[in-house]
Amino acid sequence: MKKFLNSLKGRKLFKGEKLDSESLIVAQKLLVNMHLDFLPHSYVEFLKKYNGLKTDGVYLFGATVDDDLDIIDQNEQMRRPKNCILLGYNDFDILVFNFKKHLYQIIDREDFTVIDEYKESEAEYALSQIFSV
């Protein structure tokens, strides 16, 4: 994850508020109540550094409140494939975690074609890919 986080240095970023454990617990419970799943550990580690992030049309969601980075709001409002938690998007693709397959997936926003897949341990590559617009 260090390589991805280092690649963000020098970019103009808007970050969500600092992650607190209560917000994370609430977000996890709400995702499960939506018949989704818990966030993968690797994504939670990212949230500890950047609790939601946006720059130049790229969004990664966090456990935030009342803004366009809120993972709960986005999973309720945006179209997403079945068995997937929506984690972010850019102009062309979405980033999801497919909790049935335990994979990060980069998916075309229009037709949900899977473009790339990454093991949970490869979160850094999935996050880097969504930023490569």
C-alpha positions in Angstrom: 0.0 0.0 0.0 3.0 2.3 0.6 3.7 2.6 -3.2 0.2 3.7 -3.9 0.1 6.2 -1.0 3.4 7.6 -2.2 2.0 8.1 -5.7 -0.6 10.4 -4.2 2.0 12.8 -2.9 2.1 16.1 -4.8 -1.4 15.6 -6.2 -4.2 18.0 -5.3 -6.5 15.8 -3.2 -9.6 16.3 -1.2 -9.7 13.9 1.8 -12.6 12.8 4.0 -12.4 13.5 7.7 -10.1 11.4 9.9 -11.4 7.9 10.3 -12.7 7.1 13.8 -13.6 3.6 15.0 -17.3 4.5 15.6 -17.8 5.6 12.0 -16.1 2.5 10.7 -18.3 0.3 12.9 -21.5 2.1 11.8 -20.5 1.8 8.1 -19.7 -1.9 8.4 -23.0 -2.6 10.1 -25.0 -0.6 7.5 -23.2 -2.4 4.6 -24.2 -5.8 6.2 -27.8 -4.5 6.7 -27.8 -3.7 3.0 -27.1 -7.4 2.3 -23.6 -6.6 1.3 -20.6 -7.6 3.4 -17.9 -6.1 5.6 -15.2 -4.0 4.0 -12.1 -6.0 3.3 -9.2 -5.6 5.7 -7.0 -4.2 3.0 -9.4 -1.4 2.2 -9.9 -0.6 5.9 -6.1 -0.1 6.1 -6.4 2.4 3.2 -9.2 4.2 5.1 -6.9 4.6 8.1 -4.7 6.8 5.9 -7.3 8.4 3.7 -10.9 8.1 4.8 -12.3 8.8 1.3 -10.4 10.6 -1.4 -11.2 12.5 -4.6 -9.1 14.2 -7.2 -9.7 15.0 -10.9 -12.8 12.9 -11.3 -11.6 10.0 -9.3 -13.4 9.0 -6.1 -12.6 6.5 -3.4 -15.2 6.2 -0.7 -14.8 6.3 3.0 -16.8 6.0 6.2 -17.7 9.7 6.1 -20.9 11.6 6.6 -23.0 13.8 4.4 -20.8 14.1 1.3 -20.0 12.5 -2.0 -17.3 10.3 -0.4 -19.7 8.4 1.8 -19.6 4.7 1.0 -23.1 4.0 2.3 -24.8 6.7 0.3 -22.9 5.7 -2.9 -23.8 2.0 -2.5 -27.4 3.0 -2.0 -27.5 5.4 -5.0 -25.2 4.1 -7.7 -25.7 1.1 -9.9 -23.3 -1.7 -9.0 -23.0 -5.4 -9.8 -24.5 -8.0 -7.5 -22.4 -9.3 -4.6 -20.2 -6.2 -4.8 -19.4 -3.3 -2.6 -18.8 -0.1 -4.5 -15.6 1.4 -3.4 -14.9 4.2 -5.9 -15.0 5.3 -9.5 -13.4 7.3 -12.3 -14.9 8.7 -15.5 -15.0 5.2 -17.1 -14.8 2.5 -14.5 -15.9 1.5 -11.0 -13.9 -0.1 -8.3 -15.7 -2.8 -6.4 -14.9 -5.5 -3.9 -16.7 -8.7 -5.0 -17.3 -10.4 -1.6 -18.4 -13.7 -3.1 -15.2 -14.1 -5.0 -13.0 -12.1 -2.5 -11.6 -10.0 -5.3 -11.2 -6.3 -6.1 -12.6 -5.7 -9.6 -12.3 -2.8 -12.0 -15.6 -2.8 -13.9 -16.8 -0.8 -16.9 -19.4 1.7 -15.6 -21.8 1.2 -18.5 -22.0 -2.5 -19.1 -20.4 -4.0 -16.0 -17.7 -5.8 -18.0 -14.9 -6.9 -15.6 -11.7 -5.3 -16.9 -9.3 -6.4 -14.2 -9.3 -8.4 -11.0 -7.0 -8.4 -8.0 -6.7 -10.6 -5.0 -7.6 -9.0 -1.7 -3.9 -8.8 -0.9 -3.4 -6.8 -4.1 -5.5 -3.8 -3.0 -2.7 -1.4 -3.8 -2.8 -2.4 -7.5 -6.6 -2.1 -7.7 -6.5 1.4 -6.1 -3.7 2.4 -8.5 -5.6 1.2 -11.5 -8.7 3.3 -10.7 -6.4 6.3 -10.5 -4.7 5.7 -13.9 -7.3 7.7 -15.9 
